Amino acid sequence: MVVKKRQPGELGTPPIPEVGFHPPHTAPAGVEVLTLARLRRNACAASISVTHRPDFHHLLVLDGGTLPLTVDFASYRLLPGEWLCVRPGQVHRWEELSGAEGVLVLFEAGFLDAATSAAARLDDPFGPTVRRPASGEAVALRRALDHLDHEFRSLRDEAALPLEAHLVVLRHLLAALALRLAHTGEEEDAARDSPDAFLRFRAAVERDFARTRRVDDYARELGYAPRTLSRATRAAAGVGAKEFIDRRVVLEAKRLLTHSDHSAAGVASLLGFRDAANFGKFFQQRVHASPLAFRATARGETAPDATAAR
């Protein structure tokens, strides 16, 4: 189902492995639909529980049990009826699959055309990881998923379409599912209610967080008063503008520390800090661990001593 690609690390334990898409030999390239039961059968327990960084999309609906998992260092517990959305590049780990039942759709980033991907917000860095559709939406989503699953499995039927036609049908059915999932009511309400100031600020932070962490710089660039940005961000995200910027920087720092071999000084440079000491202080205050101690924990290493962690 997947192929792991590890590069040797300079600091001992390799970085979190990247996982490339590799469907079964009987399946068409670019997409796979499978149950969690099949995932458990096809993968060893050790590989399932390993933290990894897939370069493809995951869409999962849970049908029974609960599913604890971690995505981008945040812990979730998926409940029946809820959907999981993991984007390429996010750090991901299944915590416990044994008590969960559901259907998982895996697909490469280029499987759907760019216009459909944009309309479905598949690459939106602010898209929710867990979605909770209302009852009517849940029924429509399930029908779309069942149709996609049926078409995927029909490839083995004697009356199957030619492969090229089959792939076109799969793309259309996956597009229908992704578009429905992107426009569930809860997420639509949140997007509609967010003020323009926050949406513009959020996009600017995503673009420039490694260049500046100053609210005044964003306010000047966007033409708002700093107080306006802070009020809009607090109303939409529950935190002030400075905290919003800092959280984005911390997330990127965690990603770099766990799935790259950059030194603390290298991470500091990539994130726009003056030096490693300044970055280390920033990280320690917000994560309550030094950068290299966090890296050791994320990779299951023995934590370095205080001197090595600086």
N, C-alpha and C positions, 0 to 999 in steps of 0.2 A: 504493500500500500504506500509506503514511504521509503525514501532512501536517505540515510543520515550522512552528512558530510562534515567531518571534523578536521580542523586545522590544528596542528600541534601548537601549544601555547608556550610562551617564553617564561611564564611564571609558575610552571608546574601543571596544575590541572588545566585541560584545554577550556576555551570559552564554551558557553552554551552552544550545543550543536545546531547548525542550521539544518532544516529538513526540507528536501526537495520533493516535488510531486511525482509520484510514479504509480499509475493505476495498474490493476491486474492486467495480465496479457490478453484477457478476453474482453476488456473494456476499451472504449474509445479514448483517445488522448484528451486530457484537459478536464475531465470531470469523473467523479465516482460517488455513488450513493450506497451506503451500507448501514446496517444496524450496529448499535453498540455491542450487541452480543457477538456479531461477526468480528468487530474490532478486537474484542477480548480473545477470540479464538485465533486470530491471525497474528497477534503480537504477543510477545512474552511479557510477563508482569513487569520485569525490570525496565523494558523499553517504554512501556506505557507511562510509568511514573517519572520518567526522566524529564527535566525541564528542557524545552527545545524552542526553536524559533522557526516556525513553518514559513515557507515563501509562497503559500497558497491560502485561499479563504476556507473557513469552516462555518457552516450553518448547521445548527443542531437543534432539534426540538426534543424535549424530554417527555416521554410517555409515562414512565413509572419510576418510583424510587426517588432518590435525591442524588445530585452529582456535585460534589465539591471539586473546585478547580481554581487555578490561579492564572490570571491574565495580566501581563504588565505589572506584576508585583502586587496586584490587588486580589484578595480572596473573594470567591463567590460560592454560593450553594444554589445550584439550579433546581427548580421545583417543577413538577409535572405541568405541562402547558406552556412553560417558558422556553424562549429561544435564545441560543447562544450565538454570537457573531464574533469571530476572531479574524482580524485582517492579516494579510501577509506582513511579516516583520515583527509582529507582537510576540513577546515572550510568553510561553504557554505551558501549563503542566496539568495533566489529569491527576487529581489527588487520590481518588478512589472510584473505580469504575464498576466494581462488583455488584453493587446494588442498584444500578441505573439501567433503564431501558429507554431506547429512543432511536431516532434516525438521524444520520449524519450525512451532510452533503459537503464534499471537498471539491474545489475547483481552482484552476490556475487563474492568476490575475488577468491574463489575456484571453480567457475563454469567451467572455462576453465582450461585445464591442464597447468602445470608449463612451459613446453616447449613453448606452444602457447603464454602464458602470457609474457614470456621473449622475444619472437620474435616480439610480438606486442608492446613491451615496455610499458605494462600497469602499471607497478609499477615504472617507471622511474621518480624520483623526479624532474627531469629537463624537463620533457615533457611539451609541450605547453598546456595551458588551452584552447585556441581558435585556431582552425585550419581553414585555408582558402584554400580548394582544388582548383586546376585549373579545367577548364570546363570539360575536359575529365575524370578527377578523380572524379569530382562531380557526373557525370552520373553513373560511376561504383559503387560509394558508395551508391547512391540512389537505384540502382538495388539490391545491397546486403541487404540494410535495408528493402526494400519492400518484399524481399523473406523471411527475418527473421520475419517480421511483419505478413505476410500471414501464415507462419508455426505456429507462436505463437497463432494466432486466430483460426487456424484449429483444435485446441484441442477440441473445442466445437462441431465440425462436427461429424455426425454419422459415417462417413468413416475415422475418425481419426486413426492414427497409435496407436499401443499399447504404453503406457506411456514410457516404457524404450526406445523403438525405437525413439519415439518422442523427448525425451531428447537428444539422440545422434545427431539427425538431428539439433536440436536447437543449440547444442554446435558447430557443424560444421559451421552452418550459421553465428553464432556470431563470431566465429574465423575468418571467411572470412572478415566480416565487420571490426573487430578490426585490422586485418593485413593490409587491404587496407588503413584504416585511419592512421595507424602508418607510412605508407610509402608514404604519400602525398609528392609531389615534394618539397614544401617549406621547410618542416622539414628535408627531406633527404638532401637537399643542405646544410642546416645549419650544420647538423651532419658531412657531408663529408668535409666541409671546415674548421672545427675546428681543430686546430693543436693538435698533440698528447700530447704536454705539458699541454695544457689547459684541455683536457679530463681527464688526469691522476690527475691533480690538483683538478678538480671539484669532482672527485670520492673521493679523499683523504679528501677534506673539508667535504663532506657529512658524511664521516666515523668519522672524528676526530675534528669537529668544537667545541665540548664541551671539548676537551682536550687542544687545543692550538689555539690561534688566531694570531700567529706570522707567517708571510710569510717565514722567515728564516727557521723555523722548517719544513715547507712543502718542501721548496727547498732542504734542506739537505736530507730529507727522499726520495724525488723523484730523486735526482741527478741532479738538475738544479740550475743555478744561480738565485737568487731572481729577478733580472732584467728580465731574460727570462720568468719566470712565470708571472710577471706583464705585459710584452709586449703581451704574448700569451692571457692572460685573458682580457686585454683591447681590443685586436683585436676581440676576440670571443664574449665577454659579454658586452663590452662598458664601463667597469669599471676596475680599477686596482685590483691587487690580494688582497690587504688588505680590500678594500671596498667589494669585493666579499665575503670574509670570514665574515665580519661584518654583511652584509645583511642576510646571512644564520643564524647567531646567533640571529639577531633581529627577524626573522621569527619564530624561535623556541621559543624565549621568548614570543612573542605574542600568540603563540599556548598554551604554558603552562599557561600564565596568564588568558587566556579566557576560556579554558576548563579543568582547574584543580583548586584545592583549595590550591596549594602551596603558601606559603607566598613569599614575594619578596626575603627574605633570602634563602628560599628553591629553588626558581628558579635560583638565583645566584649560589648556590651550584651545581645544576644540569648542569649548563652551564659552570662551571669551573672558576667562578670568586672568588676572594679572600674573598669578603664579600659583603653584601647587598649594602653598600654605593658605592663601586666600580661599581657594576652592575647598580645601580640607575643612576649614572653619565653617564655611557655608554648609557643606554637606553634613558635618557632625551635628550642627545645630538643628537640622531638619530631619535627619534620619536616625540620630543618636548612635551613630557608628562611624568610624573613619571610612574613607573610600575603599581601602584595601581590606579592611575587616568585613565590610559589606560584600565585597567581591568574594571573599573566602566563604562566607555563609551561603551566598547564592549558588556557589559551585560545589558546596559540600566539602570544602577544604577545612583544615585546621586553621583557626584564625591566627593571623600574624601577631607578633608582640607589638607593644605600643610604638617602639621605635620604627619597626618595619612598616607599620600602617600609615605613617605620616608621609 
